[in-house]
Amino acid sequence: MDHADQVRRKQGSVPKDSQIISVGSTWVSMESFSQILGEKITEEMYAQLVAALENLMTIPFAHMERDFIFKYRKMLGGG
C-alpha cells in the first residue's frame, strides 16, 4: 500500500495541499538543465524532462518531492 492509499484510508481523501503550486516560477533553460545534470541534452530530452516533472507535480503528495522539482525551476522576478 502506498502513502496516498494509507492517507485515503485514514482521512477519506488526499489533501489538496499535497500537490505543488508553481505560480511565480518557471522551468530553467535547456542549458541550465544540462549544467545541473552534468551532460549535454537535446531539445527533445529537455521537453521530455519538463513533461515528466510537470506530471510529477500533479500527483498526490508531490510536495514530498518539492526540493527535487524546484531544483529545475527558477523564481520569476516581480515588477
C-alpha positions as CSV (number, residue, x, y, z in Angstrom):
1,M,0.0,0.0,0.0
2,D,1.5,3.4,-1.0
3,H,1.4,6.6,1.1
4,A,-1.6,8.0,-0.8
5,D,-3.6,4.9,-0.1
6,Q,-2.7,5.0,3.6
7,V,-3.9,8.6,3.8
8,R,-7.1,7.9,1.9
9,R,-7.9,5.1,4.4
10,K,-7.4,7.4,7.4
11,Q,-8.8,10.6,6.0
12,G,-11.1,9.6,3.2
13,S,-9.2,11.7,0.6
14,V,-5.9,13.1,-0.3
15,P,-5.4,16.7,1.0
16,K,-5.4,19.4,-1.8
17,D,-2.2,20.9,-0.4
18,S,-0.3,17.7,-1.2
19,Q,0.3,19.0,-4.8
20,I,2.8,21.6,-5.8
21,I,1.9,25.2,-6.7
22,S,4.4,26.6,-9.2
23,V,2.9,30.1,-9.7
24,G,5.8,32.6,-9.8
25,S,8.3,30.2,-11.2
26,T,9.3,28.7,-14.5
27,W,11.5,25.8,-15.8
28,V,15.2,26.6,-16.1
29,S,16.6,26.8,-19.6
30,M,17.8,23.8,-21.5
31,E,21.4,25.0,-20.9
32,S,20.8,25.2,-17.2
33,F,19.3,21.7,-17.2
34,S,22.5,20.5,-19.0
35,Q,24.7,22.1,-16.3
36,I,22.6,20.7,-13.4
37,L,22.7,17.2,-15.0
38,G,26.3,17.4,-16.0
39,E,25.7,16.3,-19.5
40,K,24.5,17.7,-22.8
41,I,20.8,17.2,-23.6
42,T,18.8,17.6,-26.8
43,E,15.7,19.7,-27.2
44,E,13.7,16.5,-27.2
45,M,15.3,15.4,-24.0
46,Y,14.6,18.8,-22.4
47,A,10.9,18.6,-23.5
48,Q,10.6,15.1,-22.0
49,L,12.2,16.1,-18.7
50,V,9.9,19.1,-18.4
51,A,6.8,17.0,-19.2
52,A,7.9,14.3,-16.7
53,L,8.4,16.9,-14.0
54,E,5.1,18.6,-14.8
55,N,3.4,15.3,-14.4
56,L,5.1,14.6,-11.1
57,M,3.8,18.0,-9.8
58,T,0.2,16.9,-10.4
59,I,0.2,13.6,-8.5
60,P,-0.9,13.2,-4.9
61,F,1.8,14.0,-2.4
62,A,4.1,15.7,-5.0
63,H,5.0,18.1,-2.2
64,M,7.2,15.4,-0.8
65,E,9.5,15.9,-3.9
66,R,9.3,19.7,-3.9
67,D,13.0,20.2,-3.4
68,F,13.9,17.9,-6.2
69,I,11.4,19.5,-8.6
70,F,12.4,23.1,-7.7
71,K,16.0,22.3,-8.4
72,Y,14.9,22.6,-12.1
73,R,12.7,25.7,-11.6
74,K,13.6,29.4,-11.2
75,M,11.6,32.1,-9.5
76,L,10.3,34.9,-11.7
77,G,11.2,38.4,-10.7
78,G,8.4,40.8,-9.6
79,G,7.5,44.1,-11.1
